[in-house]
Amino acid sequence: MPDWSYQTLFRPLLSRLPSRVSRSFTLGAMGAISRLPGGSFVIRTLGHMELSPILKRQAAGLALLSPIGVSGGVDPAGVAQEALAQFGPGFMELGPVTLNAIRSDDPIRNDRTSETIYYPDYFENDGLAAIAERLAHRKHKLPSYARLTPMPGASPDEALEQLNKLMETLAKSGAAGFYIDIASGDQPWEQVERIGHDLAKLRMNHELPLFLYVPLSLPDERLLQLVECTKEVRWQGAVIGEAWLEHILPDEDNRSRSETDQPAAVGTTNGKSIKQAVVGKAGLDPSLGKTALLRERMGDDFIIKAGGGVHEPLDALRLLEAGADLIMLHSGLVHSGPGLPKRINEAIIYETVRMESPPEPIPFWRNWGWMCLLGVGMIIGGLLAWWIGATDVLLSYDTRFLGMSIPEIHHVNHHLLHFMSHDRITLAGTMISIGILYYQLARYGLRYGQHWARTALVSSCVVGFSSFFLYLGYGYFDPLHALAAAVLLPMFIFSLRGHADRPSRKPVNLRNDRAWMLAMWGQLCFVALGFALTAGGIAIASVGVTHVFVKADLAFLGTVPDQLNAVNPKLISLIAHDRAGFGGALLCDAIAILIIALWGIGQGRRWLWWTLLIGGAPGFYAGLSVHYGIGYIDFMHLLPAFVAVFLYIAGLILLYPYMMKKSPI
């Protein structure tokens, strides 16, 4: 569920459902996909979530692949942990975890306008036994931290005993560390301080790191008191919670009222008061304040995790600047989409590399120059094929293969040469489009070590060169096609030499602004176009090596295959060669477009917008103009082309504000 589908299709639909149903459906669907064979690969592929070594962090002796983590409140039932682990985080959180399960059937309220989620009970969880079992059998390899809290209403002695039990059990299940939360409950503050003083008495039968959990709504003076009363504990750091806690107290007329985090008497869903958790964008300012306060008080070696109110990459950068080491995501994943970890990672990478000296440029002849030449070769080949298709249509070796002259072919069926011209001109336009894409991707992507550009080029080229062997399906060996492949193949091989991925040194998107939102629709258009062209290429190539004609083709020709075979059995083989060749070329073009759409769309990438515009124009113009030129204007036959043109134009319009405005500084 990448952002381009989440923001445009799924989120508007899911928002119409009750929030609990929406959450269950979304997480259940993601979890089901991740459990399928290859499901995790599909999730990573759609989002291009591979992590750069630049993002690696050391935290309390653990190596993290990324400074981004996923809050336990995102997936409290643990049904989509494996899927969430593919989104680009470096660690996961479980919790809150209490000794016994705490249930609530009260509705969750999600306010899209203020980007705020209201959870009816902060303590809601499945209990120690279920969470320990889930942790022990998790499928992902990311470190999983557990947020531990005593049962609401527990006495100080009971709280310590429960925390001991929680740590002992979860340590055996594979927890990477613990967040100790003693200040989110319903105890009077004097009891919280007593528990804090007694935490040093915890039985440490493990060497796992401990982090002090700080509720976001805890006043600063109470925060300092909490740090003071727990100073005997060997904390590795602190975790600033993402939820603002409120007591929900019943009025005399049974209507509920809310009070901010003040001492209360009880804290269970079955009592007279519960703790509502408010998670949303408004939590950023309190997170910034507490992060700065803790950093000043505790020094540079103290690890701080924070994430309240992080809904866009700029929020995460502000927290890191304020002193946070690691970022936790919760409501931002819900409101901004599952691509938020990747976007934050990209922002962190850019902030890291922009302060460094640029690397030595990659020489033209090492790799990318050869791909540029391959692209130029495809453009020249396409122009030559277009000229042939628009004039004589057939070359001398074509007529020798048939044993017929062009007038004789025209005499057999006066539409036949027009039909073959239509195949060859559409192939020519596709070749030119491929050449433009290859040249641009090599010059602006491969040249700078961009992994996504290399993947697009290699994948497309492998399909393109492999499609040459489709001739085995129709029995016609085209010597010019073979010569072109023989000339271009070494260029492709040379372009594979000496590759090393490099991070982008261009500014990245930091805001969920209108241009970004429009770009999600534009990206959706191009992803749909890429998949549609891929399906079209496969279908056309398959028809070319099997039936050769579709019904609309035969209606235009006014004949049937048996009649053509009766005149010359080699006619259909020659037509099949053109058809299968076009299908292979279209598939080659489609894969490049699809990977660009999935992975390459970025703010300020003006060159890529122009590439899509100029690269797509020859293919669409060739396909539509030749159909109208020869009178082959069957509506249903052309309908897929009209849909593709619509997606192409709409995508370019929607992407324009995002990709063509100057990159942010």
N, C-alpha and C positions, 0 to 999 in steps of 0.2 A: 504494500500500500504506500507507494511513494507520494511525495507532496503533490505531484501533478495529477494524481487520481484522488488523493484524500481531500485536497482543498476544493476540487472542482465537482466531484461526483459523490464520494462517500460521506464526507462531513455534512453537506446539506441534507442528505437523506437520513443519516444517523441522528441528526439533531432533532428530527421529528419524532423519534422514539423516546420512551422514558430512559433516563440516563443509565440506569442499571442494565436495562435491556441492551442499550446501545453499546455499553462497555463489554458486556458478556459476548455479544455478537462479534464485535471487532476483535477482541482478544482471542475468542474461540476460533475465529476464521484464521487469524495469523498463526495461532498455535497448530491448527490442523495442517496448514500449508507447510510449516516448518517440520512437521513429523512425517511428511511424505518423502519418499526417496528423492533426493535432489532438491527438496523444498527450501532448505537453507541457502543452497546455491542460487536458487531463483530469486530469493529475497535480496541477497547480496548483489546479484547481477542487475536487478531492476534499479537498485539505488547506488551501485558502484561504491560500496561501503568499505573497501579495503583501506586499512589505516597506514599512514606514513610513519616511518621510524622517528620522525621529528616529534611525534605526539607522545612518545614513550615517557613515562614518569616513574619515579621511585617513591613509594609511600609506605612508611613504616616497614621497610624490608620487603615489600611486595613490588613486583614489576607490573605496571599497568600499561596497557597498550594505548590508552588515551586518558586524558584528564576528565573525561565526561562519564558520569554514572547515571543510572536509572533508578529513581526512587521506588521504594517498595509499594507506595500507594498507587502506582500506575497499574500494577497487575497483582492485586492482593491475593488472588486465588492461584497464582503461579501457572496459569494455563498457556502463557505465551512467552515464557522466559527465553526459550531458545530462539524465537523469532526476534524478540527485542534485542538479544545479544548480537544480532546481525546488523543493527542500525548504526553501529559505530561507537558504542560505549566501551570504556575500559574496565568497568566494574558494575556490579549490580547490588541492589539493596533488597533485603527481605524485612518486612515489618510494617508497623509495630508487631512484635511477637510477645504474647502474654502466655502465662502458664496454661490457661484454659481458653477455649474459643469464646469469642465475643461476637454475637450476631446482631444484625439490625436489618429489618425489612423496610425501614423508612426510606423515602426516595432521596436520591442524590439530585441536587439541582445544579445545572450547568448554565451559567449566564454568558452567552456568546458576546454580548455587547461589551461587558466589562472584562471578559475573558477570565471568569472566576468560577471555580467549582466549589460547591457547598456539600461537604460530606456530613451526614447526620451524626456520626459517632467516630471520633478520632481513633478509638481503641479497637475498632472492628477488625477481626482477624480470625484465622482458622485454628489458632492454638498451637502450642509447642509440638505436639505429636505429629500433626499433619505437616507442619512446616519443616520439621526435622526430616521426615520421610521424603518430602519434596526436594529438600536440599541434597540429601544423600543420593538421589537418583536424577539429579539435573543433567541435562544433555550438553549444555554449553561449558566452556572451560574458563570463563571469566571469574575473577575473584568475587565472592558473594559475601557481603557484610550483613550482619543481622542487627536490627534495631530492637533492643530489649527494653521492656517496661513492665513494672509490677502491675498486678491486677488493680483496677480501680478500688479504692477503699482499703487497700492492704496497709497493715501497720508497718512501722519501720522494720521490726524483726521479720515479719512475713515478707516484706519487700526484698530484704537481703537474701533470705532463703530462696525466694523465687528466682532472683537474679543468678544465684549459684546454680540452681537447677537448669535454668535456661542456657547458661554458658557451657555447663558440663555436657548437656545433650547436643547442642548445636556444634560444639567443637568436634565431637565425634562424627558428626554428619558432614563436616567439611567446610564450616564457616571460615572465612578469611580474617575475620575480626568482628568486634562488637561495638555498637553505639549504645551507650548506657543512658537511658532516658528516665530520669527520676523527677523531672520538674513539670511533666505534662499531665500528671494525674490530678486527683482531687484532694490530696492531703493539704492541710494547713502548711504554711511555709516553714514553720518551726520543725515539722516532721520531715520536710524535704531536706532541711539542713542537717537534721540528725542522720538521715539516710546517707547524705553526702559524706559526713564525717566517718560513718561506719563502712563506707565502700572499700576502704583500705583493708578491711577484714575479709574481703571476698576470698574464697578458696581458689587460687589460680593454679589449676592443674593443667595449664596450657601456657604457651608463650605467644598467644595471638594478641594483636594490638587492640587497645581500648581507646575509644573516642568518647568524649563528653558530648551528649546530645543537648542542644540548646533550643528550646521552643522559640519560634519566630516572634511570638507575642510576649515573651518574657521581657519585662522592663530592664533597661540597662543596669540599674542599680542591683536588681535581683540577679542579673547575669554575673556581675562581679562577685556577689555573695556566693553564688553557686560555684564559681571558680575557686573562691577562697576555701569554702567548706570541703571541697574535694581535692585539695592540693596535695594530699598524701598519696593519691592514686597516681600511678605512672601513666598519665595520659600521653598518647602519641599525637593527639590533636583534638579538635572539636568539630562537630557537625551542626551547622545552623539549619534548623528545620525549615521546611518550605510551607508549613501550615500555620495559619494564625488561628489560635484556639479560642473558642468562645463557650461560655457556659450557657446552656439553654434551660431556663427556669420557667416553670408553669406559673401563670398568673392565677389569681383567685377565680377568674371566670374560665380557667382551663385553656386560655390562649397562651402561646409560648412567647417569651420575651428573651432577648439576648443580652448578656453582660460580657464585657471583655475579660480576659484571663485574670480573675481574682480568686482568692481562696474560696472553696466551696465545700459542701459537706459530703456529697456523694457524687459518683461519676459513672454510673452504669445505665444502660438503656432501659433497665427495668425499674430504676429508682426515680427520684423526683428531679434529677438533673443529669444531663449528659454533656459531653464535650463535643461541640460541633467544630469541624476542621474546615477552615476557609483557605483555599489554595488558588492563587491567581496572580495576575500581573502586578497587582498592588503590593505584593510582597517584596518587590525588588528593593525599594528604598530601605525598609527595615533590614533586609539582608546586607545591603551595603554598609549600613551603620554598624551592625553587629560584627561584620567582618573586619572593618577598620578598627573597631574597639578591641577585638581579640588580638589582632595582629600587633597593635601597639602594646597591649598588656603582656602578651605571651612570647613575643620575639619571633625571629625568622625561622627557627627550627620547628616550630609548632605547626602541625598540618591543619589547615582549615578547609572544610568542605562546606559549600553553600550553594544555593540554587533557587531560593524563593524568588518568584517573579521572572525567571529567565524564559522569555518567550521569543527572543530573536538573538542572533549572534552578538549584537552590540551589548545586550544585557550581560552576557557571559564575559565579554571583554571588560566591562566595567567592574564586575565582581573580581576578576583576576587582578585588575589594576588596584582594587581596594585592598588586596591581600589574600584572596582565596587561592588555594593551590589546586583544588578539584571542584568540579561543578556537578551538582545533582539536578536532574530534570524531572519534572512532574507535569504540572499544568501546561507547560510549553509544548510537550509532546501532543497533548490533546488539542490545543488551539492552533498551534503552528504546523503540526504534522510530524510524522516519523522521520522526516529528513532533517529535523533540527540538529541532532547530534553531528551529522555530516557537515552541515553549514557552520556550526561552531568550530568543529575541527579544522575546516578550511580557513576560518578566520584566524585561529590560533597559529596555523602554519604560516599564513601570510605575515602575521605580526612578528613571527620568529625570523623568517627569511629576509624580510625587507630591511632588517638592520644589518644584514651580512653583505659582504662583497659578492657581486654576481659571479657565477662560475665562468670558466673559459667557454667561449662559444663552440658549438659542435661544428667541425669542418664540413663543408658542402659534400665532399666525396666520401665521408665516413658512412653516412646512411641516408640522411634526408634528401640530399641532392639527387640520389638515384630515384627516389620516389617522385620527386618533382619531374624528372625526365620521363618516368613511366606515365605520369599524368599527362604530360605534353604529348607523348606517343599515343595515348588513348584519344586525345582531342584530335590529333592529325588523322588517326585511323577513322574516327567518327565522321570527320569532314569528308574524307575520301569515300566512305561508305554512303554518305548522304548524296554525294555527287553521282555515284554509280546508280543508286536507287532512283534518283530523279531523272536520269538520262537513259542509258541502255538497259538498266536493271540487271542484266546478266553479263557475266564476264565470259571470255572465250572458253575457259575450262568448264564453265557451267554448261554451255551449249554442247561441248564435246562429250560431257558426261551424259547429257540427254540424247545426243545424236540428232538434235533438231535445231533448226535456225529460229531466230526470234519471230520472223513472219509465220513460220509453221506453228509456233506456240500460240501466237495470236489467233491463228486460224482455228485452232482447237477450241479455244474459249477466249473471247475478246476481253474478259475481265481478269484473265489469269495473270498477265504481266502487271496489271494494276495491283492485284492482290499481293504479288511478290514484291512489288515496289513498296507497298504499305508495310510489309514486314521488315524490309531492309532499311527504310527511312526511320521507322520507330526504333530499330536497333541502333542506327547511327546516332539519333538524338540521345539515347540512353548512354552510349559510349562517350559522347561529349560531356554529359552530366558527370559520369564517373571520372573522366579526366580532370574536370574542374575540381571535384571534391578531393581527388588524390593530391593534386598540386597544392591546393590550399591547406589541406590537413598536414602535408609534409612541410610546407613553408612556415606555417604559423603554429603547428602543434608538435610534429616530430622533431623539428629543429630545436625546440626548447624542452625536449624530454618529457612531453605530456603523455602519460600512460593511456588515457582514454583515446587520444588520437592514434597512437600506435595500434591499440586494440582494434579500432575501427578499420584502419588500413590493412592490417594483417588478416583480419577475419574476412573482409571484403575480397581481398586479393586471392586468398585460398579458395573461396567459392568461385571466383571468376576464372581462375586458371583450371580448376577442377571441371568447370562446365564445358571445357573443350572436349572432354571425353564423352559428352552426350552424343557425339556422332556415332558411337557404337550402337545407339538405340535406333538410328535411322539409316545407317549404312552409307553416308556420304561424307567423304573426307575432303575438307576444303583446304587446298594448299595455301591460300592467302591467309586464312585464319591460323593455320599452323605456323606460317612464317612470322606473323605478328606475335603469336605466343612465344615463339623461339627467341624473338628479339626482346620482348618485354620481360620474360621470365628472369633472365640474369639481373635485370634492374631491380626486380622485386627481391631477389636473393641478396644482392649487395645492400639493399636498404635495411636488411635485418641485422647488419653487423654493428657491434659495439654499442648496444643500447643500454642506457642507464636512466631510470626514471628520475625526473627532477620535479620539485614542487613548483607550482605556478608562482611567479613573482608579480602577478597582476592583482590589484585590489579585488576583493570579493564582496558579495552582497552581505549587508549587515542588518537590514531592516525589512520588516514585513509590510512594506508600503504598497501603494496601488500598482506601481509598475511590476513589483514582484508577483502580486496576485494575478494581474493580467498575464504575466509570463507563465504562470501555472497552466492557464488555459491554452496559451500558445504552445507550450511544451506538450500538453495533452494532444493537440492537433497533430504535431509532428510525430509523436510516438504512435498515434493511430495511423498516420500516413505510412510510417515505417513498417508497422505490422501488416497493413493492407498491401503495400507493395511487395513485402516478403511473400505473403500468401499468393499474390498475383503472379510473382515470378515462378514460384513452385508450380502453380497450376498451369501456366503457359508452357514451362519446360516439360511438365508431365504430359500435357496434350501433344507437344511436339514429338515426343518419342513414342507415343501410343496412337491415339486416334487422329492426330494432326489437325483436324478441323473441328470447330464447334458448329452448332446449327446455323448461327448467323453468318458464318463464313460460307457455308454451302448455299444459303439463301442468296447471298451477294453474287456468288459464282454461277448460280443457277445450274448446278450439277451435283453429282454424288461421287464419292471416291471410286466406285466401280467403273464409272465412265472414264475417269482420268486414267485409271490403271489399264483400261482396255486400249487407250490410245498409246500410253507409254508408262510402263510400271515405274520408271525412274522419276517421273514428275513429282509424285508425292514425297519421295526421298529428298528431293531438292527443296521442296517447300518445308518439309519437316526440319531440315537443317537450319533454315532461316528462323523458323518458329522456336525451335529449342534454343538456338543461339540467343534470340531475343529474351526468352525466359531466363536463361542463365545470366545474361547481362542485367536484366531487371532485378534479379535476386541479389546480384553483386552490389548494385546501386542501393537497393533497399536496406541491406545490412549496414552499409556505411551511414545512411540517413538515420536508421534506427539507433545505432550506437551514439551518433551525434546527439540525437534527441534525448536519449536516456542519460547520457553522461557529460555531454559537451556544453549544454546551454548554461551560460553564465552572464552575470551582469557586466556590461561594458565590453563584451566580446564582439566588437563591431565587425571584425573580419569574418566571424562565423555567420553573422546575419547576412552579410553580402555573399558569402559562400552559398548559403541556402537559396538566396534569391537567384544568383547567376547560375548556380549549379542545377537548379530545378527547371529553369526556363527552357533550355534546349529539349529536354525530354518531353515536357508537356506540349511544347509547340510542335515538335515533330509528330507526336502521336495524334494530336487533334487536327493539325493542318492536313496531314496526308489522308486522313479519313474523309474530310470534307472535300479534298482535292479530287479523290477518285469516286466520290459519291457513296462511300460506305458509311452511311449515317444511321444505322440501326440504333434506336435509342437505348434499348436494354444492353446492347453491346458496348455502348459508349458511357453508360451510367457509371460504372466504376471509375472511369477517367474523370468524369465530372465531379464525383465525390472527392477524388484525390486532389483535383485542382482547388476545390473549395477548402479542403483541409490545409493545402499549401498556402493559399492566399490568406486565409484566416489566421493561420499560425504566424506568418510573417507580420501581419498587422498587430497581433497581440504581443508579439515578442519585441516589436520595434522600440517602445519606450524603455524596456529593460536592457536590451542589448546594445542599443545605439546611443544611449546617453553616456556622457563621459564617466569613466570609472571614478568611484569615490576615492578621495585622498585619505 
